[in-house]
Amino acid sequence: MFEFTQEQLAIQELVRDIAQGPIKANAERIDKTGAFPKENIDLLTEAGITQLTIPEEFGGTGMDDEIAKAIAVAEIARTCASTAEIIDVHYLGTDILMRRGTEEQKAKYLPEAAAGKLAGFALTEPGAGTDASGQKTRAVKDGSDYIINGAKCFISNLGPEEGNHFICVAVTEPGIGAKGTTAFLVDRSMPGLSCGKVEDKMGIRGASVSELILEDVRVPETAIIGGIGNGVRTALEGLDGGRIGIASQACGVAYGALDEAIKYSGERIQFGKPINANQGIQWYLAEMKAQADMAWLLTLRAAALRQAGKPCTVEAALAKWKAAEAAGTCVDLALQIHGGYGYMKDYPIERMYRDARILRIYEGTSEAQKMVISRALLKK
């Protein structure tokens, strides 16, 4: 049984108030327009959420708490999965920087991240998705610099209005796979770095996903993060935290769907009584509660292990896989409870149904999570 600390409960209450208030009020408009939710990010920055785990010396709260981070993402996702995705990717970028960055890198970028300038993560390429070792982006040594050329796809926090710095993986020694890759910190303002096609997505429409184009981007050796030859390794280490973040987002979506199902089933009258008086509807609600709680417990276990500095790759994969499945189940049952109205855009569940579908794909597909888990089992 997880019992939150007083500090964690305070974070939950703070974020919940923001999420259930202005963020929820903005959600429908953000979905319709696909606009970057700047007002939401500004509110979360003012509340200390973008800088939640950044050390105080760099303008953060110094909380250093993986569980608090999971709580924050889940509460935001309960009403707006787009905003939760933006915050989660920001946490992923800053987490890698805090764990693997040099003091010079931290001093430059962490204060900006704490001030709400969003971090990003650039690993995926058209030919390198689940197979992260298949990178084509090249970084060629030129004196004391590297020149990077290539293209990344499906990159979050890179839209026209967001994205300050990115951790970008490139090949520095061709022909040897993952061991020939290196991670670099690239700045949005660097000549040659640009945002390509912004994808028109089915869900989480306020969280932009774009191409990252790198054309003769010159970076100094001091931009290397995690060491030469450790690019994929650095990325995968960060993805443990990223998967816990997506699991948290999925749990928030699941609980949000349950909220909407409880509300609607109490208001909808058929045959002279609310539909939640029917056992069939009650059992749907019970199933949703069980799915959401099981996923949340898996997520909290993974977060607690990472907080303790213990291996959590399998636990993060389990949490991400099962939380994504739970979110899918919950939005589907909630839409069924809404009946025909759930299929219409008049109710939030239609948006939530679309938002939930990506959870089984990004940050590693459900199939990739099963690969991680089964490989670990077969090594024993």
Backbone torsions as a table, in degrees:
resi	resn	phi	psi	omega
1	MET	NA	124.6	177.7
2	PHE	-88.2	127.9	173.1
3	GLU	-116.4	120.3	-178.8
4	PHE	-72.0	147.6	174.0
5	THR	-72.9	167.4	177.6
6	GLN	-61.3	-36.2	179.5
7	GLU	-67.5	-41.2	177.7
8	GLN	-66.1	-40.1	176.9
9	LEU	-63.8	-36.4	178.2
10	ALA	-65.9	-40.6	176.0
11	ILE	-61.8	-44.1	180.0
12	GLN	-59.8	-45.9	-179.5
13	GLU	-64.9	-43.0	-179.8
14	LEU	-61.5	-50.2	-177.2
15	VAL	-68.5	-38.3	179.4
16	ARG	-60.6	-41.9	178.9
17	ASP	-60.5	-42.9	179.5
18	ILE	-68.6	-43.9	-176.8
19	ALA	-66.4	-42.6	-177.9
20	GLN	-78.3	-14.3	179.1
21	GLY	-98.7	-104.2	-174.2
22	PRO	-63.6	-35.7	-178.9
23	ILE	-65.8	-43.7	177.1
24	LYS	-62.7	-39.3	-179.6
25	ALA	-65.1	-28.8	-178.6
26	ASN	-87.8	-14.2	-166.8
27	ALA	-60.9	-45.5	-177.3
28	GLU	-64.5	-44.2	179.8
29	ARG	-63.2	-42.0	-179.9
30	ILE	-62.0	-41.1	179.2
31	ASP	-65.2	-42.9	-177.5
32	LYS	-67.9	-40.4	-174.5
33	THR	-91.8	-23.5	-173.6
34	GLY	71.0	16.1	-176.4
35	ALA	-76.1	146.1	174.4
36	PHE	-62.3	127.1	-175.6
37	PRO	-80.8	65.7	-175.6
38	LYS	-57.2	-39.1	-178.3
39	GLU	-63.6	-35.4	177.3
40	ASN	-66.4	-45.0	-179.7
41	ILE	-64.7	-39.1	177.7
42	ASP	-62.3	-42.9	178.4
43	LEU	-62.3	-42.9	-179.2
44	LEU	-69.7	-32.4	175.8
45	THR	-67.7	-45.2	178.5
46	GLU	-61.0	-31.5	-179.0
47	ALA	-84.6	-3.7	178.0
48	GLY	88.1	14.9	-173.8
49	ILE	-86.6	-35.0	177.8
50	THR	-67.6	-24.1	-178.6
51	GLN	-108.7	22.9	-169.8
52	LEU	-53.2	-45.4	-175.6
53	THR	-109.6	9.6	178.1
54	ILE	-79.6	136.3	-179.3
55	PRO	-57.7	150.4	-178.2
56	GLU	-59.4	-34.8	-177.8
57	GLU	-63.0	-18.5	178.9
58	PHE	-109.3	16.6	176.1
59	GLY	92.8	8.3	-179.8
60	GLY	-94.8	-173.7	179.1
61	THR	-84.6	-19.6	-178.9
62	GLY	71.5	20.3	-173.1
63	MET	-71.5	-36.9	177.5
64	ASP	48.4	61.6	-172.2
65	ASP	-142.1	104.2	-179.2
66	GLU	-64.4	-34.2	179.9
67	ILE	-68.8	-41.1	177.1
68	ALA	-60.6	-38.3	178.3
69	LYS	-63.3	-44.2	178.1
70	ALA	-62.3	-41.2	178.6
71	ILE	-60.5	-46.5	-178.0
72	ALA	-61.0	-47.8	-179.1
73	VAL	-62.7	-43.0	-178.9
74	ALA	-63.1	-42.4	-179.1
75	GLU	-65.6	-38.1	178.2
76	ILE	-67.4	-44.6	-177.9
77	ALA	-65.1	-20.5	179.7
78	ARG	-61.0	-26.2	179.6
79	THR	-122.5	-24.1	-179.0
80	CYS	-150.3	99.6	-179.0
81	ALA	-66.4	-28.8	178.9
82	SER	-61.7	-49.0	-179.4
83	THR	-65.9	-37.8	178.4
84	ALA	-62.9	-40.4	179.0
85	GLU	-63.0	-42.8	179.4
86	ILE	-61.0	-45.7	-179.7
87	ILE	-66.6	-40.4	-179.2
88	ASP	-62.9	-44.1	178.6
89	VAL	-65.7	-38.2	175.5
90	HIS	-59.5	-44.2	177.0
91	TYR	-61.9	-40.2	179.8
92	LEU	-61.2	-48.1	179.9
93	GLY	-63.0	-44.5	-179.1
94	THR	-71.2	-31.5	178.8
95	ASP	-63.7	-46.3	178.4
96	ILE	-62.1	-41.3	179.2
97	LEU	-62.0	-43.0	-179.7
98	MET	-68.4	-34.8	-177.1
99	ARG	-81.9	-37.4	-171.4
100	ARG	-119.1	-9.0	-176.5
101	GLY	-74.9	155.6	173.1
102	THR	-77.6	166.1	178.3
103	GLU	-62.3	-35.4	178.1
104	GLU	-64.3	-43.6	179.0
105	GLN	-64.9	-42.7	178.8
106	LYS	-62.4	-43.5	-178.2
107	ALA	-63.8	-30.9	-178.8
108	LYS	-80.2	-46.8	-168.1
109	TYR	-100.7	-28.5	-177.2
110	LEU	-66.4	-41.0	176.4
111	PRO	-60.3	-35.6	178.0
112	GLU	-67.8	-41.6	177.7
113	ALA	-63.1	-39.5	178.9
114	ALA	-64.3	-30.6	-179.8
115	ALA	-82.6	4.5	176.1
116	GLY	97.0	6.2	174.1
117	LYS	-81.9	116.9	-164.3
118	LEU	-74.9	139.8	173.8
119	ALA	-92.1	157.3	178.4
120	GLY	-140.5	177.9	-173.2
121	PHE	-144.6	122.7	-173.4
122	ALA	-124.0	95.8	178.7
123	LEU	-118.9	-47.4	-171.9
124	THR	-65.7	138.1	174.3
125	GLU	-130.6	164.8	179.5
126	PRO	-53.5	-34.2	-179.8
127	GLY	-107.2	10.2	-177.7
128	ALA	-140.4	84.6	177.6
129	GLY	-104.8	-96.0	175.9
130	THR	-61.1	-35.3	175.7
131	ASP	-86.0	84.9	-175.4
132	ALA	-66.2	-18.5	-178.5
133	SER	-77.4	-8.1	-176.8
134	GLY	-87.3	34.1	-178.1
135	GLN	-64.7	142.1	174.5
136	LYS	-113.3	-22.0	178.1
137	THR	-59.3	130.9	-174.2
138	ARG	-112.9	143.1	172.0
139	ALA	-123.7	113.5	-174.8
140	VAL	-107.9	131.6	-179.2
141	LYS	-66.7	134.6	177.4
142	ASP	-142.8	92.9	-174.8
143	GLY	67.5	-124.8	178.4
144	SER	-95.6	9.4	-179.4
145	ASP	-116.8	173.1	168.0
146	TYR	-124.0	143.4	175.2
147	ILE	-111.6	121.9	-173.9
148	ILE	-106.3	131.6	174.8
149	ASN	-134.0	136.9	178.5
150	GLY	155.7	-170.4	-179.4
151	ALA	-146.7	136.9	174.5
152	LYS	-110.8	154.7	178.8
153	CYS	-129.2	160.9	178.8
154	PHE	57.5	42.3	-177.3
155	ILE	-93.8	124.5	179.9
156	SER	-82.5	159.1	177.4
157	ASN	61.5	32.6	-179.5
158	LEU	-120.9	6.0	-177.7
159	GLY	-62.0	174.2	-176.5
160	PRO	-56.7	-27.0	-175.4
161	GLU	-104.5	-3.3	-175.1
162	GLU	-132.7	178.5	175.7
163	GLY	89.0	113.0	-179.2
164	ASN	-110.1	-46.3	178.1
165	HIS	-148.1	154.5	-173.0
166	PHE	-136.2	146.0	170.4
167	ILE	-94.6	115.3	-170.9
168	CYS	-119.2	128.2	-179.7
169	VAL	-97.3	131.9	-179.6
170	ALA	-139.6	160.0	178.5
171	VAL	-83.0	123.7	176.8
172	THR	-107.8	-20.2	176.6
173	GLU	-138.5	96.7	-175.5
174	PRO	-64.3	153.8	170.4
175	GLY	91.0	-3.5	-179.0
176	ILE	-121.2	16.1	174.5
177	GLY	70.4	-140.7	-174.0
178	ALA	-58.8	-33.8	-178.1
179	LYS	-71.1	-8.3	177.2
180	GLY	-100.9	16.2	-178.9
181	THR	-109.7	152.6	179.9
182	THR	-139.2	144.1	177.6
183	ALA	-96.8	139.0	-180.0
184	PHE	-126.4	146.8	169.2
185	LEU	-89.5	116.4	178.2
186	VAL	-115.1	141.7	-175.7
187	ASP	-99.6	141.3	-179.7
188	ARG	-56.0	-29.4	-175.1
189	SER	-84.5	-3.2	-176.6
190	MET	-67.7	133.2	176.7
191	PRO	-57.6	135.6	179.2
192	GLY	95.5	-13.4	177.7
193	LEU	-94.9	126.8	-177.8
194	SER	-146.8	161.3	175.8
195	CYS	-92.1	121.2	178.7
196	GLY	-87.4	-135.1	-177.9
197	LYS	-63.4	129.7	172.5
198	VAL	-94.0	119.9	-173.3
199	GLU	-72.2	143.8	175.6
200	ASP	-96.8	103.1	-167.4
201	LYS	-99.5	160.3	176.8
202	MET	-70.2	-42.0	-176.5
203	GLY	-135.4	-173.4	-172.7
204	ILE	32.1	55.0	-168.9
205	ARG	-73.0	-18.4	177.8
206	GLY	-84.3	-9.6	177.8
207	ALA	-100.8	100.8	-173.3
208	SER	-66.7	146.6	174.5
209	VAL	-129.4	125.4	-169.2
210	SER	-140.0	167.2	167.1
211	GLU	-79.1	141.9	171.4
212	LEU	-110.0	114.7	-177.9
213	ILE	-101.3	130.1	178.5
214	LEU	-123.7	112.2	-178.7
215	GLU	-122.0	103.8	-178.5
216	ASP	52.0	45.3	177.7
217	VAL	-77.8	116.1	-177.4
218	ARG	-94.7	122.7	178.7
219	VAL	-127.1	147.1	177.6
220	PRO	-76.0	163.6	175.8
221	GLU	-56.9	-28.7	-179.1
222	THR	-68.5	-7.2	177.6
223	ALA	-83.3	-9.9	179.2
224	ILE	-68.0	134.4	179.0
225	ILE	-126.2	125.6	179.0
226	GLY	90.6	-3.0	176.5
227	GLY	94.9	149.7	178.4
228	ILE	-63.4	135.1	178.3
229	GLY	84.9	0.8	-177.7
230	ASN	-112.4	22.4	-174.5
231	GLY	-60.6	-55.3	-179.3
232	VAL	-66.1	-38.6	178.4
233	ARG	-60.7	-44.6	178.0
234	THR	-61.6	-42.3	-180.0
235	ALA	-64.0	-45.9	-176.8
236	LEU	-67.4	-34.4	175.0
237	GLU	-62.1	-42.2	177.4
238	GLY	-65.6	-31.9	-177.4
239	LEU	-68.4	-21.2	171.9
240	ASP	-57.3	-48.0	177.5
241	GLY	-68.3	-38.2	179.4
242	GLY	-62.9	-38.4	-179.9
243	ARG	-70.9	-34.9	173.6
244	ILE	-63.8	-37.7	177.9
245	GLY	-64.2	-43.3	178.2
246	ILE	-67.4	-36.9	175.1
247	ALA	-60.4	-40.7	177.8
248	SER	-63.4	-42.4	177.2
249	GLN	-60.9	-43.5	179.8
250	ALA	-63.1	-40.3	177.7
251	CYS	-62.8	-41.0	177.6
252	GLY	-61.5	-43.2	177.7
253	VAL	-61.9	-42.8	-179.7
254	ALA	-61.6	-47.1	179.6
255	TYR	-67.5	-35.8	177.4
256	GLY	-63.8	-40.1	176.9
257	ALA	-63.7	-40.3	177.0
258	LEU	-62.8	-42.4	176.7
259	ASP	-55.5	-47.2	-177.5
260	GLU	-67.5	-36.5	-180.0
261	ALA	-67.7	-41.1	178.2
262	ILE	-63.3	-45.5	-178.3
263	LYS	-61.9	-51.5	-176.2
264	TYR	-65.8	-42.7	-175.9
265	SER	-68.3	-19.6	174.9
266	GLY	-84.6	-21.7	-177.8
267	GLU	-95.3	-28.0	-175.6
268	ARG	-79.0	118.4	-178.1
269	ILE	-103.1	127.6	173.5
270	GLN	-139.3	135.2	-178.5
271	PHE	55.9	35.5	173.2
272	GLY	80.8	11.6	179.9
273	LYS	-151.2	156.8	176.5
274	PRO	-60.8	145.5	-176.8
275	ILE	-67.3	-18.4	177.8
276	ASN	-76.1	0.5	171.5
277	ALA	-79.3	-12.6	-179.9
278	ASN	-86.3	136.5	-176.8
279	GLN	-60.1	-36.9	-180.0
280	GLY	-58.1	-44.2	178.1
281	ILE	-67.4	-40.6	178.8
282	GLN	-60.0	-40.2	-180.0
283	TRP	-69.0	-35.1	173.6
284	TYR	-59.6	-46.1	-179.8
285	LEU	-62.5	-41.0	178.8
286	ALA	-63.2	-41.2	178.3
287	GLU	-63.0	-42.4	178.7
288	MET	-62.7	-43.4	178.7
289	LYS	-61.4	-44.6	-179.8
290	ALA	-63.7	-44.6	-179.9
291	GLN	-62.0	-46.2	-178.5
292	ALA	-65.2	-43.8	-178.8
293	ASP	-66.3	-42.0	179.0
294	MET	-62.3	-42.5	179.0
295	ALA	-64.8	-40.6	-178.7
296	TRP	-65.4	-38.9	178.7
297	LEU	-66.9	-39.7	175.2
298	LEU	-62.4	-39.5	-179.7
299	THR	-66.9	-44.5	179.6
300	LEU	-65.4	-35.9	176.7
301	ARG	-62.2	-45.7	179.9
302	ALA	-63.4	-42.2	179.0
303	ALA	-63.4	-40.8	-179.9
304	ALA	-65.2	-40.1	177.3
305	LEU	-64.0	-43.6	180.0
306	ARG	-65.7	-38.5	177.9
307	GLN	-61.4	-35.9	-179.2
308	ALA	-81.1	-0.4	180.0
309	GLY	76.0	19.6	-178.4
310	LYS	-98.6	156.6	176.9
311	PRO	-57.2	137.9	-177.4
312	CYS	-145.3	16.8	-176.2
313	THR	-59.8	-46.9	-179.7
314	VAL	-67.2	-43.4	-178.9
315	GLU	-65.0	-37.6	176.6
316	ALA	-66.1	-40.3	178.3
317	ALA	-64.9	-42.5	176.7
318	LEU	-60.2	-45.9	-178.5
319	ALA	-63.1	-45.3	-177.7
320	LYS	-64.2	-44.9	-179.4
321	TRP	-62.7	-53.4	-173.5
322	LYS	-74.1	-31.7	177.1
323	ALA	-68.2	-39.5	177.0
324	ALA	-62.9	-41.4	177.4
325	GLU	-65.3	-40.5	179.5
326	ALA	-63.2	-41.6	178.2
327	ALA	-61.4	-42.5	178.5
328	GLY	-61.3	-43.0	178.2
329	THR	-63.2	-44.7	-175.5
330	CYS	-67.2	-43.0	179.3
331	VAL	-68.1	-33.1	179.5
332	ASP	-67.7	-45.5	178.8
333	LEU	-66.8	-38.7	179.2
334	ALA	-63.9	-40.6	178.1
335	LEU	-65.5	-38.5	178.1
336	GLN	-62.0	-40.0	177.4
337	ILE	-62.3	-36.6	178.7
338	HIS	-72.4	-17.0	-178.3
339	GLY	64.0	-144.9	-178.5
340	GLY	-58.8	-32.1	-179.9
341	TYR	-64.9	-29.3	179.8
342	GLY	-66.6	-21.7	-179.7
343	TYR	-84.2	-9.5	-178.8
344	MET	-96.7	154.7	-177.8
345	LYS	-78.2	3.2	178.6
346	ASP	-72.5	-19.1	-176.7
347	TYR	-118.1	144.8	-177.2
348	PRO	-60.9	-23.7	-174.3
349	ILE	-65.1	-28.1	177.6
350	GLU	-63.1	-44.9	177.1
351	ARG	-64.9	-43.8	-177.9
352	MET	-64.1	-35.8	177.7
353	TYR	-60.5	-44.9	178.4
354	ARG	-69.2	-40.6	-179.7
355	ASP	-60.9	-35.9	-173.4
356	ALA	-70.4	-24.2	-170.9
357	ARG	-64.8	-33.3	-178.0
358	ILE	-69.1	-19.7	-173.9
359	LEU	-62.8	-25.6	178.6
360	ARG	-86.9	3.0	-175.3
361	ILE	-119.1	-57.0	-171.6
362	TYR	-80.4	162.9	-172.9
363	GLU	61.4	29.8	-178.2
364	GLY	99.7	120.0	-179.5
365	THR	-62.7	164.8	175.4
366	SER	-57.8	-36.1	178.5
367	GLU	-64.8	-38.6	177.7
368	ALA	-65.7	-36.6	177.7
369	GLN	-64.3	-40.3	177.9
370	LYS	-63.8	-34.6	176.2
371	MET	-62.8	-46.1	179.6
372	VAL	-58.8	-46.7	-176.5
373	ILE	-67.0	-47.5	-176.3
374	SER	-67.5	-37.1	177.4
375	ARG	-62.6	-39.9	177.9
376	ALA	-64.8	-38.8	179.3
377	LEU	-65.8	-40.0	-175.1
378	LEU	-78.2	-11.5	175.7
379	LYS	-78.5	-18.4	-174.4
380	LYS	-78.2	NA	NA
